[in-house]
Amino acid sequence: MSELTPETVRAVNALTASWAGASAEGTVLSAAGVWPLLAFLADGAAGQARTELARAVGVPAERAAGAARDVLAALDGIPGLGAALGLWTGRTLDVRQEWRAGLPADTHGRLDDDPEAAQRTLDAWAAKRSDGLIERMPVTLTREAALVLATALTVRTDWPRPFTEQPSRPQTGPWRGRTLLGLHRRGVRPDRIGVVSAAEGMVTALKVPGDNGIDVHLLLGEERMTPGQVLRAGIEALERTLPVVGGGQLPYGHVGPGLTVERQPAITPEPVTLDVTTVAFDVRADHDLLALHQLFGLTGARDTGRGHFPGISGSPLAIGAAAQSAVARFGALGFRSAAVTAVMAAPGGIPQYRHETTVVRAVFDRPFAFLAIHRPTRLALVAGWVAGAVAYPAGPGPA
C-alpha cells in the first residue's frame, strides 16, 4: 500500500487552508480531491502552466504524478475512505502513453460522440463513486470537450459513542429563534477539547473521534473571525504550528468561544467531565475552480489560444472548465447521516450532594467550521463552514 508522506500531507493541507481562506460562508470543500488532479496536470504541462501548477500543488512537477498516484492509492486503502480517478477522452484525441502510464490502472474511457450520452456516463460514474451523495459530474460537457479528468473522494465514519438527539433553541446569534436538531454527549475525556490561540482570535476546537481512524474537528471561533480564519487556525493547530491549551489544563470560567469550565455538585467523587452540545448539519456546495484560477495554478492553462499540456497529448489542450461538488453530513451516529432517537431521563430520588466535580462545557450554537481528518497522518480530507443547521423534526399534529 502506498503511503502519505509528510511532504504531501503538508502540501494538501496548505491548499486546504488557502482555499478555505478564499471561500464564503456555508460551504464544504475537499482539497484532497482537487490536489491529485492538479498534480497529474502539472506532470503533463509545459511553460507557464507547468510552473503555476507545480506551485499550487507544492511539489516539483517532475514528481507530481508519482505523488498524486500515491495519494489516491493511500486514500483508497484507508478504512472509511474511497478514492477514484477517471479519465475520458474524445475519439480523435491521442493521449501520450508516457503520461497515461502514470495514472492508476483502468481509469481511461472514451467520450461518446453524443454529449448527452457522454454526460450520462460521467454522471453515473460520479454517483457510483460518491456512494450516491453526488448525483452528477460538476462539469457539463460540450461538443468541443476533448478530455475530462475527475476524482471522487468519500469519507465515512461512525461514532463509537453516539450523541443523543434533542431540540436546541439558541438564545442569541444567527440561529436565535430556531429549533434545531441538537446533539449532546457527556464523557470523561476533557483532552478532546482545547483552545487555539491564533493571531485573529481564539478558537475552541473539539475532536469527535470516529471508529476507523477518521476524526471530525468542530471549530468555533470568536464572532469577529471569518470562516477562513477559523479554518486556518484549525489546520495550523492540527500541524502543531499554533499553541493549544487542552481541556484538562483550562482555568475556571469562560475560557474560549462557547466554552466554560465550572464546578458542579456531585453525589460521588467524579473525574473532570466534558459536556458537549452541538447541532446536526448537512452542507452542500458547488465550486467553480476557475474563479480561483490563481490559487489552483490554472491561470495560464485557461488560455485557449495555445496548448499547455504537450506531455498529455500532441494536440493542443487548454482548461475550459474545472469544478467540484461536495456534501458533508454530521449526525448523531456519524459523519454521513442522521437517525432520529429520543431519550428521557427522570429523577430517581433526592440526591445528597457531598462532592464537587469539574465540568468543561462546550456549546456550538452559532456558525462554526469543521475538518474531517485522517488521524494517523493529520491529512485534512474535507473542510467546511456550517452557516445553517438541521431543523429539529416536527412531531405529529393533533389527532
PENOR-V605850 format. One record per pair of residues at least 6 apart in sequence whose C-alpha atoms are under 8 Angstrom apart, sorted by the first residue. I is the first residue (numbers start at 0). J is the second residue. Records with the same first field share a line. If there is no record, write none. Layout:
I: J  J
//
This chain:
0: 72  73  76
1: 69  70  72  73
2: 69  70  73
3: 69  70  73  376
5: 376
7: 58  66
8: 376  377  378
9: 378
10: 56  57  58
11: 30  31  34  56  378  379
12: 30  234  378  379
14: 30  34  55  56
15: 29  30  31  379  382
16: 227  230  231  234
17: 294
18: 30  294
19: 28  226  227  230  231  382  383
20: 226  227  228  230  231
21: 227
22: 226  227
23: 226
24: 226  384  385  386
25: 282  284  383  384  385  386  387
26: 282  283  284  383  384  385  386
27: 282  283  284  325  326  327  381  382  383  384
28: 284  323  324  325  381  382  383
29: 325  380  381  382
30: 380  381
31: 152  379  380  381
32: 150  151  152  380
33: 150  323
34: 56  67
35: 64  66  67  68  70  71  150
36: 67  148  149  150
37: 52  55  56  295  296
38: 52  53  56  60  63  64  66  67
39: 63  64  67  102
40: 52  308
41: 48  49  50  52  53  60  63  64
42: 49  60  61  62  63  64  98  310
43: 49  98  308  309  310  311
44: 307  308  309  310  311
45: 307  308  309  310
46: 307
47: 299  300
48: 296  297  298  299  300  307
49: 60
50: 60
51: 296  297  298  299
52: 60  295  296  297
53: 59  60  63  296
54: 296
55: 294  295  296
56: 63  295
64: 101  102
65: 101
68: 101  102  103
71: 82  83  84
72: 82
74: 80  81  82
75: 81  82  83
78: 211  212
79: 153  154  155  156  211  213
80: 152  153  154  155
81: 128  151  152  153  154
82: 128  150  151  152  153
83: 128  150  151  152
84: 103  106  148  149  150  151
85: 106  107  108  147  148  149  150
86: 106  107  108  146  147  148  149
87: 107  108  109  110  146  147  148
88: 107  108  109  110  145  146  147
89: 109  110  111  112  144  145  146
90: 109  110  112
92: 145  146  312  314
93: 312  313  314
94: 311  312  313
95: 310  311  312  313
98: 310  311
99: 311
110: 117
111: 117
112: 142
113: 142
114: 140  141  142
115: 140
117: 140
118: 136  139  140
121: 135  136
122: 134  135  136
123: 134  135
125: 131  133  134  135  136  151
126: 132  133  134  135
128: 151  152  153
129: 151  152  153
130: 153
132: 326
133: 324  325  326
136: 324
137: 285  322  323  324
138: 320  321  322
154: 334  380
155: 333  334  335
156: 209  210  211  213  333  334  335
157: 209  210  211  332  333  334
158: 207  208  209  210  331  332  333
159: 208  209  210
161: 184  331  332  333
162: 182  183  184  330  331  332
163: 182  183  184  331  340  341  342
164: 180  181  182  183  331  339  340  341  342
165: 180  181  182  183  341  391
166: 178  179  180  181  391
167: 178  179  180  181  278  391
168: 174  175  176  177  178  179
169: 175  176  177  178  364  365
170: 176
172: 364  365
173: 365  366
174: 364  365  387
177: 390
178: 390  391
179: 278  279  388  389  390  391
180: 278  279  388  389  390  391  392
181: 276  277  278  279  391
182: 276  277  278  279  330  331
183: 274  275  276  277
184: 274  275  276
185: 272  273  274  275
186: 272  273  274
187: 270  271  272  273
188: 271  272  273
189: 245  246  247  271  272  273  359
190: 245  246  247
191: 205  206  207  245  246
192: 203  204  205  206  245  246
193: 203  204  205  243  244  245  246
194: 201  202  203  204  243  244  245  246  254  255
195: 201  202  203  204  232  233  236  241  242  243  244
196: 202  232  241  242  243
197: 232  241
199: 224  228
200: 220  221  224
201: 220  221  255  256
202: 218  219  220  221  229  232  233  255  256
203: 218  219  220  255  256  257  258
204: 216  217  218  219  233
205: 216  217  218
206: 214  215  216  217
207: 214  215  216  217
208: 214  215
209: 215  333
212: 373  374  375
213: 371  372  373  374
214: 371  372  373  374
215: 334  369  370  371  372
216: 369  370  371  372
217: 367  368  369  370
218: 229  230  233  367  368  369
219: 229  256  257  363  366  367  368
220: 229  256  367
221: 256
226: 367  368  384
229: 368
230: 368  369  370  382  383
232: 241
233: 370
234: 379
235: 241
236: 242  243
237: 377
238: 377
246: 359
247: 271
249: 260
250: 260
251: 259  260  261  262
252: 259  260  261
253: 259  260
254: 260
257: 361  362  363  364
258: 359  360  361  362
259: 359  360  361
260: 357  358  359  360
261: 357  358  359  360
262: 355  356  357  358
263: 355  356  357  358
264: 352  353  354  355  356
265: 352  353  354  355  356
266: 350  351  352  353  354
267: 352  353  354
268: 354  355  356
269: 355  356
270: 356  357
271: 356  357  358  359
272: 356  357  358  359
273: 358  359  360  361
274: 358  359  360  361
275: 360  361  362
276: 361  362  363  364
277: 362  363  364
278: 330  363  364  388  389
279: 328  329  330  331  337  388  389
280: 327  328  329  330  385  387  388  389
281: 326  327  328  329  388  389
282: 326  327  328  385
283: 324  325  326  327
284: 324  325  326
285: 322  323  324  325
286: 322  323  324
287: 320  321  322  323
288: 295  320  321  322  323
289: 295  297  298  320  321  322
292: 298
297: 318
300: 307  317  318
301: 317  318  319
302: 317  318
303: 316  317  318  319
305: 315  316  317
306: 314  315  316  317
307: 315  316  317
308: 315  316  317
309: 315  316
327: 334  335
328: 334  335  336  337
329: 335  336  337
330: 336  337  338
331: 337  338
332: 338
365: 386
366: 384  385  386  387
367: 384  385  386
368: 382  383  384  385
369: 382  383  384  385
370: 379  380  381  382  383
371: 379  380  381  382
372: 378  379  380  381
373: 379  380
//
